[in-house]
Every structure is written in structure tokens, then in C-alpha cells.
Amino acid sequence: MDNRDEVKDFLRTRRARLTPEDAGLTAFASNRRVPGLKRGEVADLAGVSVEYYAQLERGNLAGVSDSVLESLARALQLDEAERTHLADLARAAGPATRSRRKPAPGQIRPGVQRLLDLIGDTVPVIVNNGRLDLVGSNTLGRALFSPVYATPHPAGSPTNHARFTFLDDRARDFWIDWDRAADDSVAQLRTEAGRDPYDRALTDLVGELSTQSPPFRTRWAAHDVRLHRTGRKHFRHPVVGELHLDFEVLDLPADPGLTLITFTSPAGSPDEDALRMLASWAATNATAPSASHP
């Protein structure tokens, strides 16, 4: 198993989206068969031979220097997430990384759960891994994502955001902007696939979603990636209605592959009032299973 197909499709889709005008080219045939750049044009922009670029686009990034990767990134006008993804693909193609990366934990440590609980009932907090498994939360975080926890999943499989988004009809009500949530989910899974093409659990999840969800298949084929660090998410919660919450993503250095995500609202806003209502509802359901063991 290698990542040649991933590399080939990523470079091809990035090349196809750029027009000669986008790249600042002035001399090109007006009767082009496709709107995107040709291989030779990318090679010229990157300062490499056409033969060498063709080799790269066939999926062979093993041993490619950082300077060539940077030239490719400039030629293809990659953003930060795409540059990181290209570097991950090159790293995964190297002989030193053929062995599988240690998988992210499937649950959180007691110390992390204690931290989540100490945050209290004003800030929802969850913990995800790179496959978008929901591996931990505080009480308010579990209440916020209660529809995700409730979605059916195969025996032995964890609660997963992407499975909820694409396979549970309730997701289109829960996410006010379902298309954005769907795009984000796939972009994050594609980013994780670039980091570790040997993650069997991720491969199985992608296979499951590709088989059962045409919208997932379409997005997966686009090879889009996106950094997930901060922003705003828009919910339509079945208990408290609409919520518009700012999120921050924090890596857990002691647990590589896990991220802690907090959700907050401006003081005095309707969203803060809705979070208080959600906390009250969560308190009445305190006898539910703990957040770390859904």
C-alpha cells in the first residue's frame, strides 16, 4: 500500500482548477480542450522539466526536496492547508515513514476528562481524533452534540462526526449550513489521510461513507483540504433551537492526534442564554452514561 493515487489525484485536481489567466500566462492557445493548466505550464511555473513534473503527477513524491515542493506550491497557488497536505504526502511517500504511525487514542486519559469536567457547565468542550471520532466531552459538550451521540453506528465503532453528517437524516436539521459542515468533515478526513495513508480505521470509515453517501463520494473526489483551527459553527439544537458558537481547536501534545475543541458565545448574547438553557437541560439528564463512554 502507498499513497501514489492520493498524490496523483491531488496534484491533478489542483492543476485543473487553475486557468492560464489565474497563473498570469499570456501566451496560450484559445482552443484549449480543458480550462485548467497543462502539465508543461505547471512545470515551467515551478522551474522543473516537463518529464520531472509528469513523474511527480504520476504519484512519485519520494525523495522530492523541500525546494521543489515549495516551487510546486507556488506554481499551483496552494493555500496553507494545501501546502501542509502536499508536505504530508511527500513525507508519507518517503521510505522512512512506510511504517504505520501510532494511532490516536480511542479514548481520553482520566486527567483530560478531569480537565473537561473542571471547565464547568458554561463552555461545551469535546475531544476529537483525526478521523473525527468523538472520544470525549464534558457534560455540556455531550448535550450540545447529543444528536451526534444518538446516531446509529456499527458495533465496535466510535461515535463519529462524519458518519452523523452523511448518514443520519437529523444532520441536515442539526447543521444550519449542512453543506459547509459536510465540506469541513471531508476536508478534515482528507487531511488526515495525507498524514497517515496507512490508518486502517480511516480507510474503513471512508469506504463506509463512500459506499452509502453520494454527497460524500463527490466531496472526497475533490481532494480538498482545510485547516480546522478556529471559526464559528451554526447549530439548530433539538432542545434549545439555534446556536451560533465560536470554536477554538487546541492540540493535546501528550496525546498526538487528539484535539480539544471549545465552544463559546459573546457575553449577553442570545446564544449565551441558549447555552444556559442547554446546561439546565443537561443537568436534568445527569444520569445518562458519562461523556467519555457514550
C-alpha positions in Angstrom: 0.0 0.0 0.0 1.3 3.5 -0.9 -0.1 7.0 -1.5 0.6 7.3 -5.2 -3.0 7.6 -6.1 -3.6 10.2 -3.5 -0.6 12.3 -4.7 -1.6 11.9 -8.4 -5.2 13.0 -7.8 -4.3 15.9 -5.5 -1.8 17.4 -8.0 -4.2 16.8 -10.9 -7.1 18.5 -9.2 -5.0 21.5 -8.1 -3.7 21.9 -11.7 -7.2 21.5 -13.2 -8.7 24.4 -11.1 -6.1 27.0 -12.3 -6.7 28.7 -15.6 -3.9 30.3 -17.6 -5.2 33.7 -16.6 -5.0 32.7 -12.9 -1.4 31.8 -13.4 -0.6 35.0 -15.2 0.1 33.3 -18.6 -0.5 35.5 -21.6 0.6 33.2 -24.5 -1.7 30.2 -24.8 -4.0 28.6 -27.4 -7.6 29.8 -27.4 -8.9 26.4 -28.4 -7.8 24.5 -25.3 -9.6 21.3 -24.6 -9.7 21.9 -20.8 -9.7 25.1 -18.9 -7.0 24.1 -16.4 -3.3 24.3 -16.8 -1.3 21.8 -18.8 1.5 19.8 -17.3 4.1 21.7 -19.2 2.7 25.0 -18.0 2.9 23.9 -14.4 6.5 22.6 -15.0 7.5 26.0 -16.4 6.0 27.8 -13.5 7.7 25.5 -11.0 11.1 25.6 -12.8 11.3 21.9 -13.4 11.3 19.8 -16.5 8.1 18.5 -18.0 9.4 15.0 -17.6 10.1 15.5 -13.9 6.7 17.1 -13.3 5.0 14.2 -15.1 6.8 11.8 -12.8 5.5 13.8 -9.8 1.9 13.8 -11.1 2.1 10.0 -11.6 2.3 9.9 -7.8 6.0 9.7 -7.1 6.9 12.2 -4.4 9.5 10.0 -2.7 12.7 12.0 -2.2 11.4 15.3 -3.5 13.3 18.2 -1.9 11.6 20.9 0.1 12.6 23.5 -2.5 10.8 21.6 -5.2 7.7 21.2 -3.0 7.8 24.9 -2.4 8.1 25.6 -6.1 5.1 23.4 -6.8 3.1 25.1 -4.1 3.7 28.5 -5.7 3.0 27.3 -9.2 -0.3 25.7 -8.1 -1.1 28.6 -5.8 -1.7 26.3 -2.8 -3.0 27.8 0.4 -1.6 27.0 3.8 -3.7 23.8 4.3 -2.8 22.5 0.8 0.9 23.2 1.3 0.8 21.3 4.5 -1.1 18.5 2.8 1.5 18.3 0.0 4.3 18.1 2.6 2.5 15.4 4.4 2.0 13.4 1.2 5.7 13.7 0.4 6.7 12.7 3.9 4.3 9.7 3.8 5.9 8.7 0.4 9.4 8.5 1.9 10.9 5.2 2.9 11.4 6.3 6.5 7.7 6.6 7.0 6.4 3.4 5.4 5.6 2.0 8.9 2.2 3.0 10.2 2.0 6.0 12.6 0.9 5.2 16.1 -2.9 5.6 16.0 -4.5 8.3 18.1 -6.1 7.0 21.3 -9.7 5.9 21.1 -10.5 7.4 24.4 -9.1 10.2 26.6 -7.0 9.9 29.7 -8.6 10.4 33.1 -6.6 13.6 33.6 -8.0 15.1 30.4 -11.5 14.1 31.4 -10.9 15.8 34.8 -9.9 18.9 33.0 -13.0 18.9 30.8 -15.2 18.4 33.9 -13.5 21.4 35.7 -14.3 23.7 32.8 -17.9 23.5 34.1 -21.3 24.0 32.6 -20.8 27.3 30.7 -18.5 26.1 27.9 -19.1 23.0 25.8 -15.9 21.0 25.2 -15.3 17.9 23.1 -12.2 15.9 22.1 -11.8 14.5 18.6 -9.2 12.5 16.8 -8.2 13.0 13.2 -10.8 10.5 12.0 -13.5 12.8 13.6 -14.3 10.2 16.3 -15.8 12.0 19.2 -13.7 10.4 22.0 -14.5 12.7 24.9 -16.6 15.7 26.2 -17.8 17.5 29.3 -21.4 17.3 30.2 -22.3 20.4 28.2 -20.4 19.2 25.2 -22.3 16.0 25.3 -25.5 17.9 25.5 -24.6 20.1 22.6 -23.7 17.1 20.4 -26.4 14.9 21.7 -27.8 14.1 18.2 -24.3 13.0 17.2 -24.1 10.7 20.1 -27.5 9.3 19.2 -26.7 8.4 15.6 -26.5 4.6 14.9 -23.1 3.2 14.2 -21.6 -0.2 13.5 -20.9 -2.4 16.6 -17.5 -1.6 18.0 -17.2 1.7 16.1 -17.0 5.0 17.9 -19.3 8.0 17.7 -18.2 9.8 14.6 -19.0 13.3 13.3 -18.7 12.4 9.6 -20.9 9.4 10.0 -23.5 11.5 11.6 -23.2 14.3 9.0 -23.6 12.0 6.0 -25.6 9.0 7.2 -28.1 10.4 9.7 -31.0 12.4 8.3 -31.1 14.5 11.5 -27.8 16.1 10.5 -29.5 18.4 7.9 -31.6 19.9 10.7 -28.8 20.0 13.3 -26.3 21.8 11.0 -27.9 25.1 9.8 -25.3 25.2 7.0 -25.2 21.5 6.2 -23.1 21.9 3.0 -20.4 23.8 5.0 -20.4 21.1 7.7 -20.1 18.4 5.1 -17.3 20.2 3.3 -15.4 20.6 6.6 -15.8 17.0 7.5 -14.5 15.6 4.3 -11.6 18.2 4.1 -10.5 17.1 7.6 -10.7 13.4 6.8 -8.7 14.1 3.6 -6.1 16.0 5.6 -5.8 13.1 8.0 -5.4 10.6 5.1 -2.5 12.7 3.9 -0.8 12.5 7.3 -1.3 8.7 7.6 -2.3 6.7 4.5 -1.9 3.5 6.5 -4.6 4.2 9.0 -6.9 1.2 8.6 -9.7 2.6 10.7 -9.8 5.7 8.5 -9.7 3.7 5.3 -12.7 1.6 6.6 -14.6 4.8 7.5 -14.0 6.4 4.1 -15.1 3.1 2.4 -18.3 3.0 4.5 -19.2 6.6 3.7 -18.3 6.3 0.1 -20.5 3.3 -0.3 -23.5 4.8 1.4 -23.4 8.5 0.7 -23.1 10.0 -2.9 -22.6 13.5 -1.4 -19.6 12.1 0.5 -18.2 10.4 -2.7 -18.4 13.7 -4.6 -16.6 15.7 -2.0 -14.0 13.0 -1.4 -13.1 13.0 -5.1 -12.4 16.8 -5.0 -9.3 16.3 -2.8 -10.0 19.5 -0.9 -8.2 20.0 2.5 -8.8 22.6 5.1 -7.2 23.7 8.4 -9.6 23.4 11.3 -8.3 25.8 14.0 -10.9 28.5 14.8 -14.2 29.8 13.4 -17.9 29.7 14.0 -20.4 26.9 13.9 -24.1 27.2 13.4 -26.4 24.6 15.1 -30.1 24.0 15.3 -30.3 22.1 18.5 -33.4 19.9 19.1 -33.8 21.3 22.7 -32.8 25.0 22.6 -33.0 25.9 18.9 -30.4 27.9 17.0 -26.9 28.4 18.4 -24.1 30.3 16.8 -20.9 29.5 18.7 -17.2 30.4 18.2 -14.9 27.5 18.4 -11.2 27.1 19.2 -9.2 24.0 18.5 -6.3 23.0 20.8 -3.8 20.2 20.2 -3.1 17.8 23.1 0.7 17.4 22.9 0.7 14.4 25.3 -1.9 12.6 23.1 -0.8 13.1 19.5 -3.7 13.1 17.1 -6.3 14.3 19.7 -7.7 17.9 19.7 -9.7 19.7 22.3 -12.4 22.0 21.0 -14.2 24.6 23.0 -17.4 26.5 22.0 -18.2 29.9 23.4 -20.7 32.7 22.8 -20.4 36.5 23.3 -21.5 37.7 26.8 -25.1 38.8 27.0 -26.0 37.3 23.6 -29.0 35.1 22.8 -26.5 32.3 22.3 -25.3 32.6 25.9 -28.9 32.4 27.1 -29.4 29.3 24.9 -26.2 27.7 26.4 -27.6 28.3 29.9 -30.9 26.6 28.9 -28.9 23.7 27.4 -26.9 23.4 30.7 -30.1 23.2 32.6 -31.4 20.5 30.3 -28.2 18.6 30.6 -28.3 18.7 34.4 -31.7 17.0 34.3 -30.2 14.2 32.3 -27.1 13.8 34.5 -27.9 10.1 34.9 -27.0 9.4 31.3 -23.8 7.5 30.6 -20.6 9.5 31.1 -19.3 11.6 28.2 -16.1 9.5 27.9 -18.1 6.3 27.4 -21.1 7.1 25.1 
